[in-house]
Amino acid sequence: MDIKIYKTIHISNPTLIVGWPGMGNVALGAVDYIRQKMQAEVFAEIDMSRYVVPDSVTVKDGVAGLPEAPRSLFSYTTSPPLLLFEGEVQVSGIEGFTVMSKVLDLAQDLKVKQIFTGASFPMPVSYRNPSEIYGTVNKEEMWRFLRKYGIRVMEGGQISGMNGLLLGYAKTRGMEAACLLATMPLYAIGFPNPKASLALVEMFARILEFDIDKREMVIAVQNAEERMSMIEEKVRACLLYTSDAADELDG
């Protein structure tokens, strides 16, 4: 059986927040933090061994073996009525479609009223800039609900990966879904960005009206910004060197 149900739950009209890894690990970082701080209980899991083919073996004391399959977990809280889904890995093709279908199947079984995913929105900005929230929806009427939170409309472009695709597949089932995107520096997409994750956490808390202890993530942001400062200085120095070299050639 692809979905392992560990506990039968009773929950009234829940909202589902979904996160897979991506640039800056923004979405998964936000969902994982909410699960921990809200003490959400795991109640189901997708068996990913059928959908992920390992690309390496693990070695311990000279003995090789296959690694454990990445986990894809469902958890819940009743106050507020909230479902969380965390996928440790993104998969593409028919396997990705199948995994997303499993998520939506369970969402429909539990009568989820809305689905939210998260993503990063890389921009040519400094780490010092606040992380702003943009959004896109799969049904126009959702904007009447979301605009009051100051979420900026994503005017165009694409959202790659499962955090974006889930909106399209939810629409085919008549389910309301939105993706909230937190801005982050374009030069730092290869590093975790807790500042963007925190912006998502804060927005989800506003929309769904729950309180959450943000102290640990604030500390993570402060630590990350020390590293980002060094990275930005190196980028700036590289750009100045390139500019000076170009001027010398022109001269």
N, C-alpha and C positions, 0 to 999 in steps of 0.2 A: 504494500500500500504506500503511495507516494506521500501522503500526509499522515503523519503520526499524531494522533490526538492523545495527549497526556491527561487532559482533564476536560470534562464537559462543563461549559460555562453558560451562565445566564446573564445577559447584558442587554440593556434597552437602547435601541437606536444609536449604536456607537459610531464614532468617527475613526477612520483608519489612517494612520500615518506610516508611510513606507519609506525605507531608505536602503539603497544599495551604494557601494563605494563608487567614487568618481573623483574628479579633480578636486584636490584639497580635502578629500574625504568628508565633504561638508554635510551631505545628507545623512550618511551613516553615523557620523559623529554626533549629529543632533539627536537622532532617534535613540542611539545607544545611551546618551546622557539622560534623556527623558525617562527611558526605561529604568535606569539605575535610581534616579532621584525620586521617581514616582513609585518605586518599589513594585513595578509591574511584574506580574507572575507569568512565566512561560507556560503556555497550555497546548501548543501544537508546534510541529516542525515539518518542513518539507525534506524528504530524503534526497539529498543532492547527489548521492553516489551514482544515480542513473543519468545525471545531466552534465557532470563535470569529469573530464578525462585528465588525470594528473599529467603534468609536463616534466616531472622529476620524481626521484625516489628520495626517501629520507634514509640517512645512514647513522647508526648508533653502534659504537663499539665494533665497527667493521662489518656490521650486518645491515643489508639494505631491505627496505620494505616500502610499501605504498603509503603515502601520507593519508591522514584522515580527511574525509570529504569536508569541504567548507559547510558551515551551518546556515540554515535559513529558519529563523525562529519567529513564532507569533507569541506575543504576550498581551496582557490586558490589565486595565484598572476599571473599577466600577464607579469611582468618583474622582474625575469625571468618567463617563462611559467612553472608554478609549481603547482601541486596539493598536498595537505597534507591530510592524514587521521589519525585521533586520535580515538582510541577505549579505553574507560575507563576501560574495563574489558575483559579478555580472556574467551572464552567459548570453550568447547570441544565437541566431538561427532558430531552428525548430525547438531546440532545448530552452532557449530564452522565452519563446512564445508559450511553451508548456508550463514553465515555472510561473510566468505572469498569470496564466489561466488558473493555476492552482490558487494563487493569491486571491484572484477575483471570485473563484468558486466559493472559498471560505467566507469572503466578504459578503457575498450574496446570501449564503446560508445563515449568517449572523445578522442579516438585515442592516448592513452598514449604510448610513445615510449620506456620507461624504468621504471622499478619499483625498488625502494630501500626499504629495511626494516632495522631495527637496532636491536642490541641485546648486552648483556654484555658477556664478556669472562672472567669468574673468574679464577684467577691464584694465586699461592702461592707467592705473591709479597707484598711489603710494599705500603702504601698509598703515600709514597714519590716518587715512580716510576712514570714516565710519562705513561699515558694511550695510548697504541698502538692500531692500527687498523688492524684487520684481516678481511678477506672476503671470501665469497663463492658465486658462481654464478650458475645459472641453465642452462647456455649455455656457452661452453668453449670460444667462440669468445669474450665474455664480458671481459675476462682477458686482451685482447690486448688493451682495452680502460682503464682498471683500474690499470694495473701494473705501469703506469707512475706516479701514485700518491703515490707510495711507500706502497701500501696496501699489507700486508703479507697474503700469502695463508693459509687458514685453511686446514690443511692436512687431517684431519679425525675427527670422532666423530659425535655428533648429536647437532642440535639446536632445543630445545623443544619449544612447544607452537606455536602460530599463526604467530609470527615474522619469524619463520623458515618454517613452513608449507606452507605459502603463496608462497614461491619460487617453491615448487613442483606443486602446483595447477596452478600457472601461466605458468609453462612449458607445462602442458597439453593443454594449449590454444595457445602455440607458442609465449608467451610473455617473453621478457627478464627481468630477475629479479636478484638482488643481495642482500645479507645480509651483512652489515658491523658490525663487532663485536668489541667493545671497551673493553680492558682489565681493570680489577678492582681486588682489593684484595679478595681472596677467603673467608676470615673470615668476610667480611662485606656485604655479599649478601643480608642481610635483611634490609639494610639501603639505602636510595637514594644516588646515586653517581653522583653528578653534574660534577665531573672531567671527567668521562667516557662519560657523555652526551655532555660535551663541546667538547671532541675529535671528536664525531660524527658530531656535528654542524660544526666544522672547516673543516672536511673532505667533508661534503656535500657542504659547501660554495666553496671549491676548485673545486670539480667536476662540480658543476653547475654554477660556476662563478658568485656568488653574494656576496655582502658585507653585513655584519651583525654586529650590535653593540653587543659585547660580554661582556660588562662591568658588567652587573648584574650577569651573570653566573660566571664570574671570582670571584666576591665577594662571591657567593654561594659556590664556590670551596674552598675559603679561610676559610669560616666559617665551612664547612664540615670537612676540614682537621684538625681543632682544635679538633673536636670530635673524628676523626679517630686516632689522636695521643694518646688520652686517651685510646681508645679501644685497640690500638696496644700495649700500655704499659701493660694493664691488661692481654692481651693474652700472652705477653712475660713473665710476672711474673708468670702466671699460668703454662707455660711450664717449667720455671726454677724450680718451686716448685715440679712439677711432676718428673722432672729429678732428683732433690735432694732426693725426697722420694724413687725413684727407686734405687739410689745409696746406700741409707741407708739399704734397704732390701737386696741388693746384698752383702753388707758388713756383 
